[in-house]
Amino acid sequence: MSAALNRLVLVVDDEFLIAQGLCMQVEDMDMTVCGTATTADEALALAMMHKPEVVLMDVRLRGDKDGVDAALAIHATVGSKVIFITGSRESATIERIYQDHPAEVLFKPVSDRQLRLAIGQALAS
């Protein structure tokens, strides 16, 4: 088994097709998706259970909490590196993302190359 297969990644996005696409991209990098979540609470619970090295986090999630809320909680409790993946370029959203000291911020749609580079940098830091 290669070292990459031991790398756990949590995917958090409320859009099923986007989440599945990200899962396939992660698996194509020989990494393991430890779960997918559509809400901040679900993301925190999965992160606490699996302790992923990297979390791919959308900003807009189902429920009353967003991806920044989830990322702050995950970072505080688990210490995972968070890569935000958002479709929004609104300055208020971007400012909110940077409250969490993200490993990277990517804008949808995300290419395989962009995701590979972002995960590689997050794991190296």
N, C-alpha and C positions, 0 to 999 in steps of 0.2 A: 504494500500500500504506500502510495506516495505521501509526502508530508502535506501536500495541498489538500488531500482528502480529509485530513484532520482539522482543517480550517472550517469553523462554523460561521455561517452567515444567516442572519435573521432578515426576512423581507417584510416590510410594513408598508402596505398600500391598500386603499379601500377599493381600488378598481381591479377586479379579478384578472382581466387580460394583461394588465400591466404587471401585476404581481407574478403571474405565471411566466411572462416574458423575462422578467428579472431572474426568476428561479432558473430558467433554462440557461441564461447567460452565466449565472454563477456556477451551475453544474458543468457547463462547457469549460470552465476554468479549473475543473477537477476539485471544486470546493463543495462542501455539504451545506444544503439549506436545512437549518434545524427547525424551521417553521415559518408560517406566514401569518400576519395579523392585519386586521382591518380597523382596530381601535387602539387608542393609547393604552388602555388597561390590559388588553390582550397582549400587546407588544411587551409591556413591562413583565407580565406573568411569564411569557415565553422566554424573555431574556434572563429572568431570574432562574428559570428552570434549566436552560441550556448553556448560559454564559457564552454567547457568541463573541468572537473577536471583532466582527464587523456587523453593523446594522445598516441596512439600506432603508431610509426613512422618507416617506412622503410627508409633506406638511399637512395637507388636508386629509383628515381621517373621519370615520364615522364617530358619532358621539359628541360629547361636549368638550373633549380635550383634543388638542391637535398634535402633530408630530413633534413640535418643539417641547410640549409638555412631556411627551413620552421620552424623547431623547434626554431631557434633563434628568428625569427619574432613572432611566437606564444607565446613564453615565455615572450618576451618583451612587447607584447600588451595585452595578455590575462592572462598570469601567470600560464597556465596549466602545470601539471607535464608531462614530456615527457619520455616515455619508448621506446627506440630504439629496433627494431626487424630487424636484418639483416642476410643475408646469407654470408656476407663477413667477413673474419677474417684477411684481409690485414691490416698491421700495419698503413698505411696511412689513411685508412678508420676509424679505431678505434680511431686514434689520432684526426681525424676530428670530430667524434662523441663527444669526450670529451671536445670540444670547448664549448659545450652547457650545461655542467653540467647535464647530463641526470639523471633521477630518477633511471634508470636501463638500462642495455644493455643485450638483449637476442639474442641468435643465433638460426636461423631457423634450423630445425622445433622446434616450441615451444610447450611444453606439457601444458595441462590444469593446472597442479600443478605449473609449472614455472610462467605461466601468472597470476594465482591467487595470488601467493606470491608477484610478482613484483607489481601488482596493489594494493594489500593490503599495502605493504611498502610505495608506492608512496602516497597513501591516508593518511597514518598515519604520514608522515613527514611534 
